[in-house]
């Protein structure tokens, strides 16, 4: 009797780019151009940020995606990003984080009431700053920032915040749209702040682009408050999946045309030296 072949879990797919739109486009095309509708696991890394932390994007891809999302009655990129970081509130707060937190705290009941179906269990930024327990009245971001800026030698494991809560989220529901994002961590390096995010699952069409933009904006906010620049965003995903739209339906859309054009125009990135830790304010 022949021995059964041993099964080996697939290695992670790595997408490393300096343009957020192109990174997402490469993810989309990898699914479209290969069998199946999932990538598991996925590591997506973006390092193209302006001095103020703004992510480099391609307007053609962004606009084509927004148009298709609207056509499919889904949230546009900006609205998905808002669930992770309320960028327009940060602008309204004029870079005052205390005003930002207060504005969001007051607005959250209204935001939740506007869409109980999507937001009834909470929103990501709400979990980050209104977790329900812990120091700073559950504001994990304020705790991280207050500790980092108050003294030298803060342990690096302190610079993390969670959105998943077993007490609220370990339920028997067959489908649970929130939270897919489990945790974020912030790593100061000589090159700047590296933001890391961990997803159990991620929807490539509906949410992924907005997720990456929101995480980049969150990272830019944290970098600003730490007094350093945003250097890189790393997103680790257990299962990235294409849902609620078929590959055949996607293939001949302006979105895919724009994605292929952007990827085809890319030049190979120069090799990068590894980023080493640690910047001032954090220790092992």
Secondary structure by P-SEA (a helix, b strand, c coil): ccccbbbbcccbbbbbbccaaaaaaaaaaaaaacccccccbbbbbbccccccbbbbbbaaaaaaaaaaaaaaccccaaaaaaaacaaaaaaaacccaaaaaaaaaaaaaaaaaaccccccccccccccccccccccccaaaaaaaaaaaaccccccccccccccccccccccccccccccccbbbbbbccccbbbbbbbccccccccaaaaaaaaaaaaaaaaaaacccccbbbbbbcbbbbcccccccccccaaaaaaaaaaaaccccccccccccccccccc
